[in-house]
Amino acid sequence: AVPLFPSHDRMPDAGITTGAFTYQSGSTKQQIICCGGKIYARSGNSTTLLYSGQDPEAYYSAKMWSKYDGTKILVMTNGVDPVLEYNGTAVSAVSFNDPDSIIGTFRPKYVFIWRGRLGYADDDKLYFPRPLDLTDGENGYANFDNTNNTVDVFFVEPGLGGVITGVEPLTQNICVIYKQCDIVTGK
């Protein structure tokens, strides 16, 4: 395995590394590095700046997702900046379909996949956009159109455990919700 940053090839900008993820689609495999408020792609010994202007200290959460047309994207969140997606070439802000203002200025801290749906989490809520619908071409990960009451938002009581600090699926039917001082499960 090739290290992310071999000693002979330093990151172009100094700063805290706040996320490192793998993007893979077909034979394309890249390391995506969030560092110093910028996002880089690394392949072999080459490092390319993809995006800048992000909070330099916000830590990222990311998941690979396949859009309805088969395009693979890496969805990235940090709780401060807009949700971003990387398609193997460029990073762009996700354009959410939200006619009912369910999510407002959405800045989730975490992104996760559970029950075949891409979900988002902030301090006390889990959000699941409308499921993928091939008939109307929606991408499923960005559709908060609640016309058919298909957007799910779950409130996770902070209580004594504090705010959500992470979400991971345990099985197809159970996800683990990590909190500051507690671990709870969702079904």
C-alpha positions in Angstrom: 0.0 0.0 0.0 1.2 3.5 -0.8 1.1 5.9 2.2 -1.2 8.9 1.9 1.7 11.3 2.2 5.1 9.7 1.5 7.9 11.6 3.2 9.2 12.9 -0.2 5.8 14.3 -1.2 4.2 16.7 1.3 0.8 18.2 1.1 0.9 21.6 -0.7 -0.7 23.4 2.3 0.0 22.9 6.0 -3.0 22.3 8.1 -5.0 19.8 10.1 -6.1 16.8 8.1 -9.8 16.6 8.9 -10.7 13.7 6.6 -9.2 11.0 4.4 -11.4 8.8 2.3 -11.2 6.5 -0.7 -13.0 7.2 -3.9 -13.3 4.2 -6.2 -15.3 3.8 -9.5 -14.2 1.1 -11.9 -10.4 1.3 -12.2 -10.3 4.8 -10.8 -9.1 4.8 -7.2 -8.1 8.0 -5.4 -7.5 9.2 -1.9 -9.6 12.2 -1.0 -7.9 14.3 1.7 -9.5 17.2 3.6 -6.8 19.5 4.9 -6.5 23.1 5.9 -10.0 24.0 4.6 -9.2 22.4 1.2 -10.1 19.1 -0.5 -7.4 17.2 -2.5 -7.4 14.1 -4.7 -4.3 11.9 -4.5 -3.5 9.3 -7.0 0.0 7.7 -7.1 2.4 10.6 -6.5 0.1 13.2 -7.8 -2.0 15.5 -5.6 -4.7 17.8 -7.1 -6.6 20.6 -5.4 -10.3 20.0 -5.9 -12.1 22.5 -3.7 -11.3 25.2 -1.2 -13.0 27.6 1.2 -14.1 25.0 3.7 -13.8 25.4 7.5 -10.2 24.4 8.2 -11.0 22.7 11.5 -14.3 20.9 10.7 -13.9 17.1 10.6 -15.5 15.3 7.7 -17.8 12.3 7.3 -18.1 10.6 3.9 -19.8 7.7 2.2 -19.7 6.3 -1.4 -23.1 6.3 -3.1 -24.3 5.1 -6.5 -26.7 7.4 -8.2 -29.7 6.1 -10.2 -27.6 6.2 -13.5 -24.8 4.2 -11.9 -22.5 7.2 -11.4 -20.4 6.7 -8.2 -20.1 9.7 -5.9 -18.5 10.4 -2.6 -20.9 12.4 -0.4 -19.1 14.5 2.3 -20.4 16.4 5.3 -18.8 18.3 8.2 -21.6 20.1 10.1 -20.4 23.6 9.1 -20.3 23.8 5.3 -22.7 22.7 2.6 -22.9 18.9 1.8 -20.5 18.1 -1.0 -20.2 15.4 -3.6 -17.2 14.2 -5.6 -17.8 12.4 -8.9 -14.2 11.3 -9.7 -13.4 14.6 -11.4 -14.8 17.6 -9.4 -16.3 18.5 -6.1 -19.6 20.4 -6.0 -22.3 21.3 -3.5 -25.2 19.0 -3.4 -28.4 20.7 -4.6 -31.1 19.5 -2.3 -34.7 19.3 -3.6 -36.5 20.8 -0.5 -39.8 22.5 -1.6 -41.3 22.2 1.9 -38.2 23.6 3.7 -37.8 20.4 5.8 -34.1 20.9 6.1 -33.6 24.6 5.6 -29.9 25.5 5.5 -28.8 21.8 5.9 -25.4 21.3 7.4 -25.4 17.7 8.7 -22.3 16.4 10.6 -22.5 12.8 9.5 -23.5 10.8 6.4 -24.2 7.0 6.6 -25.9 4.2 4.6 -28.6 2.1 6.3 -31.4 0.0 4.9 -30.2 0.9 1.4 -30.7 4.6 2.0 -28.2 7.4 2.4 -28.9 9.1 5.7 -27.6 12.3 7.3 -27.3 13.2 11.0 -26.8 16.4 13.0 -26.8 16.9 16.8 -30.2 15.3 17.5 -31.8 14.2 14.2 -31.4 11.5 11.6 -32.6 12.4 8.1 -33.5 10.0 5.3 -34.3 11.6 1.9 -37.0 10.1 -0.3 -36.0 6.7 -1.5 -34.6 6.3 -5.0 -37.3 6.5 -7.7 -36.1 5.5 -11.1 -39.4 6.6 -12.8 -38.8 10.3 -12.1 -35.0 10.3 -12.2 -34.5 11.4 -8.6 -31.2 10.6 -7.0 -32.5 9.6 -3.6 -29.7 11.1 -1.6 -30.7 14.8 -2.1 -34.5 14.6 -2.5 -36.4 16.1 0.4 -39.6 16.7 -1.5 -42.2 15.4 1.0 -45.2 15.5 -1.4 -45.8 11.8 -0.7 -44.7 11.9 2.9 -41.6 9.9 2.1 -39.0 11.9 3.9 -38.1 10.4 7.3 -36.7 12.6 10.1 -36.1 10.9 13.5 -35.5 12.9 16.6 -32.8 11.3 18.9 -33.4 12.7 22.4 -30.1 14.2 23.6 -30.9 13.4 27.3 -28.0 12.5 29.4 -26.0 11.1 26.4 -25.5 14.4 24.7 -25.5 15.1 21.0 -24.9 12.5 18.2 -21.2 12.0 17.4 -21.5 9.2 14.8 -23.9 6.7 13.2 -22.9 3.2 11.8 -25.1 0.3 10.7 -24.7 -2.8 12.8 -27.1 -5.1 10.8 -29.7 -4.5 8.1 -32.2 -3.7 10.8 -30.1 -2.0 13.5 -27.9 1.0 13.5 -25.7 2.2 16.3 -26.0 5.9 17.2 -22.9 7.1 19.1 -23.5 10.1 21.4 -21.1 12.1 23.6 -21.7 9.9 26.6 -23.9 7.0 25.4 -24.5 4.5 22.6 -28.0 3.8 21.5 -29.5 1.7 18.7 -32.1 2.5 16.2 -34.5 0.0 14.5 
